Amino acid sequence: MSDLNFLFFRYDLTADDIALSGTDQYQLLKENEGREFAYRKPESPSNRDSRVLVVNQTSVALAEGEKEYQVIYFRADRHVTERSFERFDKVAQQYQLNTEETDEDHWGRAVMIPELKIICASDQTKEGRLKASGIIGRLQSLVRLIPGHKLVCNPAVDRAALEKAMRTWKIEKFSFDARPFNPHPSRPGDLMSALLKSNNGQLSGSVTPWKGDTLDIPEKEDNFVREIEGLAHKGYGHYGATGRTEEGYEAKIKKPSPSKEKSEPESLSILFSAMDSEEQLAKAVARSALRIYE
């Protein structure tokens, strides 16, 4: 098993607008395990190339003796029966599009923590794997097939989670774009806003440690990183960061494009090392999520 990058999402899974319990969520997935459906139009009788497989559950706690959380983990699968490719035609002196029959599966992993309403989806671009968006989309399509049920998912980049990640990860690089408040500054961010406004400027750049491997970001003291965060959370800047979790996994807060107005970071992700089993991986992913979203 190679290293796996996971993106984090918040979700609401309901039946007739009532939230499902963790037990009900597991039962729903288990009852529909292996059910074939069309990805884009799940009700369609054709192109049924998607399914949810290998549904299991376990539990995890941050430390021995602490609260245990239910964890559901499974695979989303796309069954591919036809492959397109290009071949150079020497006579016509151009490339021709061809198709051939095949029998292969493209898949990805997902880990759910029902009590926190957090779902973590693997995000891979290599051949035979699915991106996180494809995993989430297939899960939503499956839920749409069940009368009265609805699944809503969005990137889990709310302010509380981002601030907790910035305080618990060992941050190695902080990148940003910032401009003054308009019209009213608010701490944190007011000092940086005033300085930028005095120069009629905006600021882009990155902050890296000048000694050691990680940045110091005091929680209760004024500092540059907190000023930029304050601007960003008020909609007058963007930021991102790279670092490592307590367990040493690579972690990233992805900074959005400067052209986007009043936008939080695009995603929060962690790259997990290879594990000996699916359950071990699910527990590691869930434990990292608990540190940020509990």
NULO-134820 format. One line per 8 residues: number of its first residue (from 1); their letters; for each residue z, x, y negated of N, C-alpha, C, O, CB. Coordinates in steps of 0.1 Angstrom, whole numbers, plus 2048, in hexadecimal, padded with zeros to 3 digits. Glycine has a CB too. Layout:
N
NUM	a	Z/X/Y/Z/X/Y/Z/X/Y/Z/X/Y/Z/X/Y; ...;
//
This chain:
294
1	msdlnflf	800/808/80C/800/800/800/800/809/7F4/809/811/7F2/80C/7F6/800; 7F6/807/7EA/7F6/80F/7DE/7FF/809/7D4/804/7FE/7D5/7E7/810/7D9; 801/810/7C8/809/80B/7BD/803/7FE/7B8/7F7/7FD/7B8/80A/816/7B2; 80C/7F5/7B4/807/7E8/7AF/80D/7E5/7A1/819/7E6/79F/80C/7DD/7B9; 804/7E1/798/807/7DD/78B/80A/7CE/78B/801/7C6/790/7FC/7E1/781; 815/7C9/786/819/7BB/785/81A/7B7/776/820/7BE/76E/826/7B8/78D; 814/7AB/773/816/7A5/766/820/799/768/821/793/772/808/7A0/760; 827/796/75D/832/78C/75E/82E/780/755/829/781/74A/83F/793/758;
9	frydltad	831/774/75B/82D/767/755/839/75E/756/841/75F/75F/821/761/75C; 83A/755/74C/844/74A/74D/83C/73E/752/830/73C/74E/84B/747/73F; 842/735/75A/83B/72A/75F/844/71D/760/850/71E/760/836/72D/76D; 83D/712/760/844/705/762/83C/6FE/76D/830/6FC/76C/845/6FC/755; 843/6FB/778/83D/6F4/783/844/6E6/784/850/6E6/788/83E/6FC/791; 83C/6DC/782/842/6CE/781/83B/6C4/78B/830/6C6/78E/842/6C9/773; 843/6BA/78E/83D/6AE/795/841/6A2/78D/84D/69F/78C/842/6AE/7A4; 837/69B/788/839/690/780/842/693/774/84B/68C/770/83F/684/788;
17	dialsgtd	83F/69F/76E/846/6A4/762/855/6A8/765/85C/6AA/75B/846/69A/757; 859/6A9/771/866/6AD/775/865/6BB/77C/85E/6BD/785/86D/6A3/77E; 86D/6C5/777/86D/6D2/77C/871/6D2/78B/87A/6CC/78F/876/6DB/774; 869/6DA/793/86C/6DB/7A1/877/6E6/7A3/877/6F0/79C/860/6DF/7A9; 880/6E4/7AD/88A/6EE/7B0/883/6F9/7B8/878/6F8/7BC/895/6E7/7B9; 88A/704/7B9/885/70F/7C1/882/70C/7CF/877/710/7D4/88F/71B/7C0; 88A/703/7D5/888/6FF/7E3/87B/6F7/7E4/873/6F8/7ED/894/6F7/7E8; 879/6EE/7DA/86D/6E6/7DA/860/6EE/7D7/856/6EB/7DD/86E/6DB/7CF;
25	qyqllken	862/6F8/7CF/856/701/7CC/852/708/7D9/846/70A/7DC/85A/70B/7C1; 85C/70D/7E0/859/715/7EC/852/70B/7F6/849/70F/7FD/865/71B/7F2; 858/6FF/7F7/853/6F5/801/844/6F1/7FD/83C/6F0/806/85B/6E9/801; 841/6F0/7F0/834/6ED/7EC/82A/6F7/7F0/81F/6F4/7F6/833/6EB/7DD; 82D/704/7EE/824/70F/7F2/823/710/801/818/713/806/82A/71C/7EC; 82E/70E/808/82E/70F/816/825/704/81C/81D/707/826/83C/70F/81C; 826/6F8/817/81E/6ED/81D/810/6EF/81A/807/6EA/822/823/6E0/817; 80C/6F6/80F/7FE/6F8/80C/7F9/706/80F/7EE/70A/80B/7FC/6F5/7FD;
33	egrefayr	801/70D/817/7FD/71B/81B/7F0/71A/823/7EF/713/82D/808/722/823; 7E6/722/81F/7D9/722/826/7CF/717/823/7C4/717/828/7DC/721/835; 7D3/70E/81A/7CA/703/816/7BF/709/80D/7C2/710/804/7D2/6F8/80E; 7B3/705/811/7A7/70A/80A/7A3/701/7FE/7A3/6F5/800/79B/70C/813; 7A0/707/7F3/79C/6FF/7E7/793/708/7DE/792/714/7DF/7A9/6FB/7DF; 78B/701/7D5/783/707/7CC/78B/70C/7C0/793/705/7BB/777/6FE/7C7; 789/718/7BC/791/71E/7B1/78F/717/7A4/799/712/79E/78D/72D/7AF; 783/715/79F/781/70F/792/782/700/792/787/6FA/789/773/713/78D;
41	kpespsnr	77D/6FA/79D/77E/6EB/79E/785/6E8/7AC/77E/6E5/7B5/770/6E5/79D; 792/6E9/7AC/799/6E7/7B9/796/6DA/7C1/797/6DA/7CD/7A7/6E8/7B7; 792/6D0/7B9/78E/6C3/7C0/781/6C3/7C7/77E/6BB/7CF/78F/6B8/7B7; 779/6CD/7C4/76B/6CE/7C9/76B/6D0/7D8/773/6D9/7DD/763/6D9/7C2; 762/6C9/7DF/761/6CB/7EE/75A/6D8/7F1/75A/6DD/7FD/75A/6C0/7F4; 753/6DE/7E7/74C/6EB/7EA/752/6F7/7E3/75B/6F5/7DB/73D/6EA/7E5; 74E/703/7E7/753/70F/7E2/762/710/7E3/769/715/7DB/750/710/7D3; 767/70C/7EF/776/70D/7F2/778/71B/7F7/779/71E/803/77A/703/7FD;
49	dsrvlvvn	77A/724/7ED/77B/732/7F0/789/738/7EE/78C/744/7F0/772/73A/7E9; 793/72F/7EA/7A0/734/7E6/7AB/72E/7EF/7AA/723/7F4/7A3/732/7D7; 7B6/735/7F0/7C2/730/7F7/7CE/739/7F4/7CD/744/7EF/7BF/731/807; 7DA/734/7F7/7E6/73B/7F6/7EB/73E/804/7EB/735/80D/7F1/733/7EE; 7EF/74B/806/7F2/74F/814/800/757/814/805/75B/80A/7E7/758/819; 805/758/820/811/761/823/81C/75D/819/821/766/812/80D/770/821; 820/750/819/82B/74C/810/839/74F/817/83B/74B/822/82A/73C/80D; 841/756/810/84E/759/815/859/758/809/855/757/7FE/84F/767/81B;
57	qtsvalae	865/759/80D/870/759/803/87B/762/807/87D/765/813/875/74B/800; 882/767/7FD/88E/770/7FF/897/76E/7F3/895/764/7EC/889/77F/800; 8A1/776/7F1/8AA/776/7E6/8AD/784/7E1/8AC/78D/7E9/8B7/76E/7E9; 8B1/785/7D4/8B4/792/7CF/8BE/790/7C4/8BF/786/7BD/8A7/798/7C9; 8C6/79B/7C2/8D0/79C/7B8/8CE/7A9/7B1/8C9/7B3/7B7/8DF/79A/7BD; 8D3/7AA/7A4/8D2/7B7/79D/8DB/7C1/7A3/8D8/7CD/7A3/8D5/7B5/78E; 8E6/7BD/7A8/8F0/7C6/7AE/8F8/7BF/7B9/8F9/7B3/7B9/8FA/7CC/7A3; 8FE/7C7/7C2/905/7C1/7CD/911/7B8/7C7/918/7BD/7BF/90A/7CB/7D6;
65	gekeyqvi	912/7AC/7CD/91D/7A3/7C8/919/79B/7BD/921/791/7B9/929/7AB/7C5; 90D/79D/7B6/909/795/7AB/901/789/7B0/8FE/788/7BC/901/79D/7A1; 8FE/780/7A6/8F6/774/7AA/8E9/777/7B1/8E2/780/7AD/8F4/76C/79D; 8E7/76F/7BB/8DA/770/7C3/8D0/766/7BD/8D3/75B/7BB/8DD/76E/7D2; 8C4/76A/7BC/8B9/762/7B7/8AE/760/7C2/8AB/769/7C9/8B2/768/7AB; 8AA/754/7C4/89F/751/7CD/892/757/7C9/88F/757/7BD/89D/741/7CF; 88B/75E/7D2/87E/764/7CF/874/75F/7D9/876/760/7E5/87F/774/7CF; 869/75A/7D4/85D/755/7DC/852/75F/7DA/84E/762/7CF/859/747/7D8;
73	yfradrhv	84C/764/7E5/841/76D/7E3/835/769/7ED/838/764/7F8/845/77C/7E6; 829/76B/7E9/81D/767/7F0/811/76E/7EC/812/777/7E3/81B/758/7EF; 806/76B/7F2/7F9/771/7EE/7EF/766/7EA/7EF/75B/7F0/7F3/77A/7F9; 7E8/769/7DF/7DC/760/7DB/7D0/767/7E1/7CE/773/7DF/7DC/75D/7CC; 7C7/75F/7E6/7BB/764/7ED/7AE/75E/7E9/7AD/752/7E7/7BD/763/7FD; 7A4/766/7E8/796/761/7E6/78E/765/7F2/78C/771/7F4/790/766/7D9; 788/75C/7F9/780/75F/805/771/760/800/76C/757/7FB/781/754/810; 76C/76C/801/75E/76F/7FD/754/76E/808/756/776/812/75D/77D/7F5;
81	tersferf	74A/766/807/740/765/812/732/76A/80E/729/76B/816/73F/756/817; 730/76D/801/723/771/7FC/725/77C/7F2/72E/77B/7E9/71B/766/7F7; 71E/787/7F3/71F/792/7EA/712/795/7E3/707/795/7E9/724/79F/7F2; 712/797/7D6/706/79A/7CE/706/7A9/7CB/710/7AF/7C9/706/792/7C1; 6FA/7AE/7CB/6F8/7BD/7C8/6EA/7BF/7C3/6E1/7B6/7C5/6FB/7C5/7D5; 6E8/7CA/7BD/6DB/7CE/7B7/6D5/7D9/7BF/6DC/7E3/7C3/6DB/7D1/7A8; 6C8/7D8/7C2/6C1/7E3/7C9/6B4/7E6/7C1/6AD/7DD/7BD/6BD/7DF/7D8; 6B1/7F3/7C0/6A5/7F8/7B8/698/7F5/7C1/697/7FA/7CC/6A7/806/7B4;
89	dkvaqqyq	68F/7EE/7BB/682/7EC/7C1/678/7F6/7BC/674/7F6/7B0/67D/7DD/7BE; 674/7FF/7C5/66B/80A/7C1/65D/805/7BC/657/80B/7B3/669/814/7CC; 658/7FB/7C2/64B/7F5/7BF/64C/7EF/7B1/643/7F2/7A9/646/7EB/7C9; 655/7E6/7AF/657/7DF/7A2/65D/7E8/797/65C/7E5/78B/65F/7D3/7A3; 663/7F3/79C/66A/7FC/792/675/7F5/78A/676/7F8/77E/65F/803/789; 67C/7ED/791/688/7E7/78A/692/7E2/795/68F/7E2/7A1/683/7DA/782; 69E/7DF/790/6A8/7DB/799/6A7/7CC/79C/6A4/7C4/794/6B6/7DE/793; 6A9/7C9/7A9/6A9/7BB/7AE/6B6/7B7/7B2/6BE/7BE/7B9/69E/7BA/7B9;
97	lnteetde	6BA/7AA/7AE/6C7/7A4/7B2/6C6/79F/7C1/6BC/797/7C3/6CC/79A/7A9; 6CF/7A3/7C9/6CF/79E/7D7/6DC/798/7DB/6E6/79C/7D5/6CB/7AA/7E1; 6DC/790/7E5/6E9/78B/7EA/6E9/78D/7FA/6DE/78D/800/6EB/77C/7E7; 6F5/78E/7FF/6F6/78F/80E/703/788/812/70D/787/80A/6F6/79E/812; 703/784/81E/70F/77D/823/71A/788/826/717/793/82A/70C/776/830; 727/784/824/732/78D/827/73E/785/82B/73D/778/82A/735/796/81A; 748/78B/82F/754/784/833/760/78C/82F/765/795/837/754/780/843; 765/78A/823/770/793/81F/77A/78B/816/776/780/811/76B/79F/817;
105	dhwgravm	785/790/814/790/78A/80C/794/793/800/796/79F/802/79C/786/814; 794/78D/7F4/79A/793/7E8/7A7/78D/7E5/7A8/780/7E5/790/793/7DC; 7B2/794/7E4/7BF/78E/7E3/7C8/796/7D9/7C5/7A1/7D5/7C5/78D/7F1; 7D3/78F/7D6/7DE/795/7CE/7EB/78F/7D1/7EC/785/7D8/7DA/793/7BF; 7F5/795/7CC/803/791/7CF/80A/78A/7C3/806/78C/7B8/80C/79D/7D3; 813/781/7C7/81B/77A/7BC/829/779/7C1/82C/777/7CC/815/76C/7B9; 832/77A/7B7/841/779/7B9/846/76F/7AF/845/771/7A3/848/787/7B8; 84D/765/7B4/853/75B/7AB/862/75B/7AC/868/75D/7B6/84E/74D/7AF;
113	ipelkiic	868/759/7A0/877/757/79F/879/749/799/87A/748/78D/87E/763/797; 87B/73F/7A1/87B/731/79C/886/72F/792/883/728/788/87D/728/7A7; 891/734/793/89C/731/78A/899/736/77C/89D/730/772/8A9/737/78F; 892/741/77B/88F/747/76E/881/742/769/87D/745/75E/88F/756/76F; 87A/73B/772/86C/737/76F/863/742/76B/85B/742/762/86C/72C/763; 864/74D/773/85C/759/771/854/75B/77E/858/75A/789/865/765/76F; 847/75E/77B/83E/761/786/837/76F/783/833/771/778/833/756/789; 837/778/78C/832/785/78B/825/786/793/826/784/79F/83C/790/78E;
121	asdqtkeg	81A/78A/78E/80D/78A/795/807/798/794/807/79F/78A/803/780/78F; 803/79D/7A0/7FD/7AB/7A0/7F0/7AA/798/7E9/7A0/798/7FA/7AF/7AF; 7EC/7B5/792/7E0/7B6/78A/7D8/7C2/78E/7DC/7CE/789/7E5/7B6/77A; 7CE/7C0/795/7C6/7CB/79A/7B7/7C8/798/7B2/7BD/799/7C8/7CE/7A9; 7AF/7D3/795/7A1/7D2/793/799/7D8/79E/78D/7D7/79E/79D/7D8/785; 79F/7DE/7A7/798/7E5/7B2/792/7DB/7BC/796/7CF/7BC/7A0/7EF/7BA; 788/7DF/7C3/780/7D6/7CC/78A/7D0/7D6/792/7D7/7DC/775/7DE/7D3; 788/7C3/7D9/790/7BC/7E2/79D/7B7/7DD/7A5/7B1/7E5/793/7C5/7EE;
129	rlkasgii	7A0/7B8/7D1/7AD/7B3/7CB/7AA/7A9/7C0/79F/7A9/7BB/7B5/7BF/7C6; 7B4/7A2/7BC/7B3/798/7B1/7BB/79D/7A5/7C5/7A3/7A6/7B8/78A/7B6; 7B6/799/799/7BE/79C/78D/7C9/791/78C/7C8/787/793/7B5/79C/780; 7D3/793/783/7DE/78A/782/7D9/77C/77D/7DE/772/782/7E8/78F/778; 7CF/77C/775/7C9/76F/770/7C3/767/77B/7C5/75B/77C/7BF/771/765; 7BD/76E/785/7B7/767/791/7C2/762/79A/7C0/757/7A0/7AE/770/798; 7CD/769/79B/7D8/764/7A3/7DF/758/79D/7E0/74D/7A4/7E3/76F/7A5; 7E2/758/790/7E8/74D/789/7DE/741/789/7E3/736/78C/7EC/751/77B;
137	grlqslvr	7D2/743/787/7C8/739/786/7C7/732/794/7C6/725/794/7BA/73E/782; 7C7/739/79F/7C6/733/7AC/7D3/72B/7AF/7D2/720/7B5/7C4/73E/7B7; 7DE/730/7AB/7EA/728/7AE/7EA/71B/7A6/7EE/711/7AB/7F7/731/7AA; 7E5/71C/799/7E4/70F/791/7DA/706/798/7DD/6FA/797/7E0/713/783; 7CF/70B/79D/7C5/702/7A3/7CB/6FB/7B0/7C9/6EF/7B2/7B9/70A/7A7; 7D3/702/7B7/7D9/6FD/7C3/7E3/6F1/7BF/7E3/6E7/7C5/7E1/707/7CB; 7EB/6F4/7B5/7F5/6EA/7B0/7ED/6DD/7AB/7F2/6D2/7AD/7FE/6EF/7A5; 7E2/6DF/7A5/7DA/6D4/7A0/7D6/6CA/7AB/7D4/6BE/7A8/7CE/6D8/798;
145	lipghklv	7D5/6CF/7B7/7D0/6C7/7C2/7DB/6BD/7C7/7D9/6B3/7CE/7CC/6D0/7CE; 7E8/6C0/7C3/7F3/6B8/7C7/7F6/6AD/7BC/7FA/6B1/7B1/800/6C1/7CA; 7F5/6A0/7C0/7F6/696/7B6/804/697/7AE/80E/699/7B4/7F6/688/7BC; 803/696/7A1/80E/696/798/814/6A3/795/81D/6A4/78D/819/68E/79E; 80E/6AE/79B/814/6BB/799/80C/6C3/78E/800/6C1/78C/814/6C3/7A6; 813/6CC/787/80D/6D4/77D/814/6E2/77C/820/6E3/77D/80E/6CD/76F; 80C/6EC/77A/811/6F9/778/80C/6FF/76B/800/700/769/80D/703/784; 815/703/762/811/709/756/817/718/756/822/71A/758/817/701/749;
153	cnpavdra	80E/721/753/812/72F/752/80D/736/745/802/733/741/80C/737/75F; 816/73F/740/813/746/734/819/754/735/824/756/73B/817/73F/727; 813/75E/72F/819/76C/72F/827/76B/72A/82A/765/720/811/776/727; 830/772/731/83F/772/72E/842/77D/724/848/787/727/847/774/73B; 83D/77A/718/83F/784/70D/847/77E/701/844/781/6F6/831/78A/708; 851/776/704/859/770/6FA/862/77B/6F4/864/785/6FA/862/764/6FF; 867/778/6E8/86E/783/6E1/87A/788/6E8/87D/794/6E9/873/77D/6D3; 882/77F/6EE/88E/784/6F6/88B/78D/701/892/797/703/896/777/6FB;
161	alekamrt	880/78A/708/87C/793/714/877/7A0/70E/87B/7AB/714/871/78C/71C; 86F/7A0/704/86A/7AD/6FE/875/7B5/6F9/875/7C2/6FC/860/7AA/6F3; 87F/7B0/6F2/88A/7B7/6ED/893/7BD/6F8/897/7C8/6F7/893/7AF/6E4; 894/7B5/703/89C/7BA/70E/895/7C6/715/89B/7D0/719/89F/7AF/718; 888/7C4/717/880/7CF/71D/881/7DC/714/882/7E7/71A/871/7CB/71F; 880/7DA/707/880/7E6/6FE/88E/7ED/6FF/88F/7F9/6FC/87D/7E2/6F0; 898/7E5/702/8A6/7EB/703/8A9/7F0/711/8B2/7FA/712/8B0/7E1/6FF; 8A3/7EB/71B/8A7/7EF/729/89D/7FA/72F/8A2/802/737/8A7/7E3/732;
169	wkiekfsf	891/7FA/72A/887/804/72F/88A/811/728/88F/811/71D/879/7FF/72D; 886/81C/72E/886/829/727/878/82A/720/86E/82D/727/888/835/731; 877/828/713/86B/827/70C/866/835/709/86D/83D/703/86D/81F/6FF; 859/838/70D/853/845/70B/849/845/6FF/847/84F/6F9/84C/849/718; 844/839/6FC/83B/838/6F1/83B/82A/6EB/83B/820/6F3/82C/83C/6F5; 83B/829/6DE/83B/81C/6D7/82F/81C/6CD/82F/825/6C4/849/81A/6CF; 826/813/6CF/81A/812/6C6/81B/806/6BE/821/7FC/6C2/80D/813/6CF; 815/806/6B2/817/7FB/6A9/80C/7FA/69E/805/803/69C/824/7FC/6A2;
177	darpfnph	80B/7EE/699/804/7EB/68C/80D/7E2/684/813/7D9/689/7F6/7E3/68F; 80F/7E5/677/818/7DD/66F/813/7DC/661/80C/7E5/65C/826/7E4/66F; 817/7D1/65A/813/7CE/64D/81F/7C7/646/828/7C2/64D/806/7C6/64B; 81F/7C6/639/82B/7C0/632/82C/7B1/635/823/7AA/638/82A/7C2/623; 839/7AC/634/83B/79E/635/835/797/629/833/79D/61E/84B/79B/635; 832/78A/62A/82D/782/61F/831/774/622/82C/76E/62B/81D/784/61D; 839/76D/61A/83F/773/60D/84D/779/60F/851/780/606/83F/769/603; 854/775/61A/862/778/61A/866/781/626/864/77E/631/86B/76B/61B;
185	psrpgdlm	86B/78D/623/86F/796/62E/87C/791/635/883/789/62F/872/7A4/629; 87F/795/641/88B/791/648/88F/79C/652/886/7A2/659/888/784/650; 89B/7A0/652/8A0/7AB/65B/89F/7A7/669/8A1/79B/66C/8AE/7AF/657; 89C/7B1/673/897/7BE/66F/888/7BD/66B/881/7B4/66F/899/7C8/67A; 884/7C7/663/876/7C7/65E/875/7C7/64F/86A/7CA/64A/86F/7BC/664; 880/7C4/648/87F/7C3/63A/87D/7D0/633/876/7D2/629/88B/7BC/634; 883/7DB/638/882/7E8/632/873/7ED/634/86D/7F2/62A/88C/7F2/639; 86E/7EC/640/860/7F0/642/856/7E8/63A/84D/7ED/635/85D/7EF/651;
193	sallksnn	859/7DB/639/851/7D2/631/850/7D7/622/846/7D8/61C/855/7C4/632; 85C/7DA/61D/85D/7DE/60F/856/7EB/60D/84F/7ED/603/86B/7E0/60B; 857/7F5/616/850/802/614/841/800/615/83A/806/60D/855/80B/61F; 83C/7F8/61E/82E/7F6/61F/828/7EF/613/81E/7F2/60E/82B/7EF/62C; 830/7E5/60F/82B/7DD/603/82A/7E5/5F7/822/7E3/5EE/835/7D1/601; 833/7EF/5F5/833/7F8/5EA/826/800/5E9/822/805/5DE/83F/801/5E9; 820/802/5F5/814/80A/5F6/807/802/5F8/7FC/807/5F9/815/815/601; 809/7F4/5F8/7FE/7EB/5FB/7F7/7F0/608/7EB/7F1/609/7F4/7EB/5F0;
201	gqlsgsvt	7FF/7F3/612/7FA/7F8/61F/7FE/7F1/62B/807/7EA/62B/7FD/807/620; 7F7/7F5/636/7FB/7F1/643/7FC/7FE/64C/7F6/808/648/7F2/7E6/64A; 803/7FE/657/805/80A/65E/802/808/66D/805/7FE/673/814/80E/65C; 7FB/812/672/7F8/812/681/7FC/820/686/7FA/82A/67F/7E9/80E/684; 801/820/692/804/82D/698/80C/82C/6A5/80C/821/6AB/80C/835/68E; 813/836/6A8/81B/836/6B4/828/83F/6B2/827/848/6AA/813/83B/6C1; 832/83C/6B9/83E/844/6B9/841/84A/6C6/841/842/6D0/84A/83B/6B4; 843/857/6C7/846/85D/6D4/852/866/6D2/855/86A/6C7/83A/866/6D9;
209	pwkgdtld	859/86A/6DC/865/872/6DB/862/880/6D6/858/886/6DA/86C/874/6E9; 869/885/6CC/867/893/6C7/86F/89D/6CF/86D/8A9/6CF/86B/894/6B8; 879/897/6D7/880/8A0/6E1/883/897/6ED/887/88B/6EB/88C/8A7/6DB; 883/89C/6F9/886/894/705/87A/88C/708/86F/88E/703/892/88B/702; 87C/882/711/871/87A/717/871/86C/711/866/865/713/871/87A/725; 87C/867/70C/87C/859/708/881/857/6F9/888/860/6F4/885/851/711; 87E/84C/6F3/882/849/6E6/891/844/6E6/895/83D/6F0/879/83E/6DF; 898/846/6DB/8A5/840/6D9/8A3/834/6D0/89D/835/6C5/8AF/84A/6D3;
217	ipekednf	8A7/828/6D5/8A5/81C/6CE/8B3/815/6CD/8B6/80B/6D4/89B/812/6D4; 8BC/819/6C3/8C9/813/6C2/8C8/804/6BF/8C0/800/6B7/8D1/81A/6B7; 8D0/7FC/6C6/8CF/7ED/6C5/8D5/7E8/6B8/8D0/7DE/6B2/8D5/7E7/6D1; 8DF/7EF/6B3/8E7/7EA/6A8/8E6/7F3/69C/8EE/7F2/692/8F5/7E8/6AB; 8DC/7FC/69B/8D9/804/690/8CB/803/68B/8C2/800/693/8DD/813/694; 8C9/805/67E/8BC/804/678/8B4/810/67E/8B8/81B/67F/8BC/805/669; 8A7/80D/682/89F/817/687/890/812/686/88E/806/684/8A2/81B/696; 887/81C/686/879/819/684/873/80E/68E/86D/805/68A/870/825/685;
225	vreiegla	877/810/69B/871/806/6A5/876/7F8/6A3/86E/7EF/6A4/876/80B/6B3; 883/7F7/69F/888/7E9/69D/882/7E3/690/880/7D7/690/897/7EA/69B; 87F/7EB/686/878/7E6/67A/86A/7E1/67E/866/7D6/679/877/7F1/670; 863/7E8/686/855/7E4/68A/856/7D7/692/84E/7CE/691/84E/7EF/692; 860/7D6/69B/862/7CA/6A4/865/7BE/69B/860/7B3/69D/86E/7CC/6AD; 86D/7C0/690/870/7B6/687/863/7B0/680/862/7A4/67F/87A/7BA/67D; 85B/7B9/67C/84E/7B5/675/846/7AE/67F/840/7A3/67C/847/7C2/670; 845/7B3/68C/83C/7AD/696/841/79F/699/839/795/69B/83B/7B5/6A2;
233	hkgyghyg	84E/79D/69B/853/790/69F/852/785/694/852/779/697/861/791/6A3; 850/78A/688/84D/781/67D/83F/77E/67B/83A/777/672/854/786/670; 836/785/683/828/783/682/821/78D/679/815/78A/675/825/775/67E; 827/798/675/821/7A1/66C/81F/7AF/672/820/7B9/66C/829/7A2/65F; 81C/7AF/67F/819/7BB/686/818/7B9/695/81A/7AE/69A/824/7C5/683; 814/7C4/69C/813/7C4/6AA/819/7D0/6B0/81A/7DB/6A9/804/7C3/6AF; 81E/7CF/6BC/824/7DC/6C2/822/7DB/6D1/820/7D1/6D7/832/7DE/6BE; 822/7E7/6D7/822/7E9/6E5/82A/7F5/6E9/82F/7FC/6E0/813/7EB/6EA;
241	atgrteeg	82D/7F7/6F5/835/802/6FA/832/805/708/82E/7FD/710/844/7FF/6F8; 835/812/70B/834/816/719/841/81E/71C/847/824/714/827/81F/71C; 845/81D/729/851/824/72D/854/822/73C/84B/820/744/85D/81E/725; 861/822/73F/864/821/74D/871/818/74F/87A/818/746/867/82F/754; 871/811/75A/87C/808/75D/888/810/762/887/81D/763/879/7FD/767; 893/80A/764/89F/811/769/89C/818/776/8A2/822/77A/8AB/808/76A; 893/811/77E/890/817/78B/885/822/78B/882/828/795/88B/80C/795; 880/824/77F/876/82E/77D/867/82A/77E/85E/832/77E/878/839/787;
249	yeakikkp	865/81C/77F/857/817/77F/851/818/771/858/815/767/857/809/785; 844/81A/771/83D/81A/764/83C/80C/75F/83A/802/766/82E/820/766; 83F/80A/752/83F/7FD/74C/838/7FD/73F/837/807/738/84E/7F9/749; 832/7F1/73B/82A/7F1/72F/82B/7E3/728/82B/7D9/72F/81B/7F3/733; 82C/7E4/71B/82A/7D8/712/81D/7DA/70B/81C/7E4/704/836/7D6/708; 813/7D1/70E/806/7D4/709/804/7CE/6FB/806/7C3/6F8/7FB/7CD/712; 800/7D7/6F1/7FE/7D3/6E3/7F1/7CC/6E2/7E7/7D1/6E7/7FF/7E0/6DA; 7F1/7C1/6DB/7E5/7B9/6D9/7DC/7C0/6CE/7E1/7CA/6C8/7E8/7AB/6D4;
257	spskekse	7D0/7BB/6CD/7C7/7C1/6C3/7CC/7BE/6B5/7D2/7B3/6B2/7B9/7BB/6C4; 7CB/7C8/6AB/7D0/7C5/69E/7C9/7B9/697/7CF/7B4/68D/7CD/7D2/695; 7BE/7B5/69C/7B7/7AA/695/7BD/79D/698/7BB/793/691/7A8/7A9/69A; 7C6/79C/6A2/7CD/790/6A6/7D9/78D/69C/7E1/796/69A/7D2/790/6B4; 7D9/781/696/7E3/77D/68D/7F0/778/694/7EF/770/69D/7DE/773/683; 7FB/77D/68F/808/778/694/809/776/6A3/80C/76C/6A8/80B/76A/68D; 806/782/6AA/806/781/6B8/810/78A/6BE/812/796/6BA/7F8/785/6BD; 817/785/6C9/820/78E/6D0/818/797/6D9/80C/794/6DB/82A/785/6D9;
265	peslsilf	81E/7A1/6DF/816/7A9/6E9/810/7A0/6F4/814/796/6F7/820/7B3/6F0; 804/7A6/6F9/7FC/79E/702/803/79C/710/802/791/716/7EF/7A4/704; 80A/7A6/715/80F/7A6/722/81A/7B0/724/81C/7B9/71D/804/7A8/72D; 822/7AD/72E/82D/7B6/733/82A/7B9/741/829/7B0/749/83B/7B0/730; 82A/7C6/745/826/7CA/753/82E/7D5/757/833/7DE/750/817/7CD/753; 82F/7D6/765/836/7E2/76B/82E/7E6/777/829/7DE/77F/845/7DE/770; 82C/7F3/779/825/7F9/784/82F/7FD/78F/837/806/78D/81C/805/780; 82E/7F6/79B/837/7F9/7A5/831/802/7B0/826/802/7B3/83B/7EC/7AC;
273	samdseeq	83A/80B/7B5/836/815/7BF/834/80D/7CC/838/802/7CE/840/820/7C1; 82D/814/7D6/82A/80E/7E3/838/80B/7EA/841/813/7E9/821/817/7EB; 838/800/7F1/844/7FC/7F8/841/7FB/807/836/7FB/80B/84A/7EF/7F3; 84C/7FB/80F/84A/7FA/81E/847/7EC/823/841/7EA/82D/856/7FF/825; 84A/7E2/81B/848/7D4/81F/846/7CB/813/849/7CF/808/854/7CF/828; 840/7BF/816/83E/7B5/80C/84B/7B1/806/84C/7AF/7F9/836/7A9/811; 855/7AF/80E/862/7AA/809/868/7B4/800/86E/7B1/7F6/86B/7A7/815; 867/7C1/804/86D/7CC/7FC/866/7CC/7EE/86D/7CE/7E4/86C/7D9/803;
281	lakavars	859/7CB/7EE/852/7CA/7E1/856/7BE/7D9/858/7C0/7CD/843/7CA/7E4; 857/7B2/7DF/85B/7A6/7D8/869/7A8/7D2/86B/7A4/7C6/85B/79A/7E1; 872/7AE/7D9/87F/7B0/7D3/87F/7BA/7C7/886/7B8/7BE/889/7B5/7DE; 877/7C4/7C8/876/7CE/7BE/871/7C7/7B1/876/7CA/7A6/86E/7DA/7C2; 866/7C0/7B3/860/7B9/7A7/86A/7AF/7A1/86B/7AE/795/853/7B1/7AC; 870/7A7/7AA/87A/79D/7A5/885/7A3/79E/88A/79E/793/87F/794/7B0; 88A/7AE/7A3/896/7B5/79D/892/7BA/78F/89A/7BA/785/89A/7C1/7A5; 886/7C0/78D/882/7C4/780/880/7B9/776/883/7BA/76B/874/7CC/781;
289	alriye	87B/7AD/77B/87A/7A1/773/888/79C/76F/88A/798/763/873/796/77B; 892/79D/778/89F/798/774/8A5/7A0/769/8AC/79B/760/8A8/799/780; 8A2/7AD/768/8A8/7B6/75E/8A3/7B2/750/8A9/7B4/746/8A4/7C4/761; 897/7AB/750/891/7A8/743/894/799/73F/896/796/734/882/7AB/743; 893/790/74A/893/782/747/89F/77A/74B/8A1/76F/747/887/77C/74E; 8A9/781/751/8B5/77A/755/8BD/776/749/8C8/770/74A/8BE/783/75E;
//
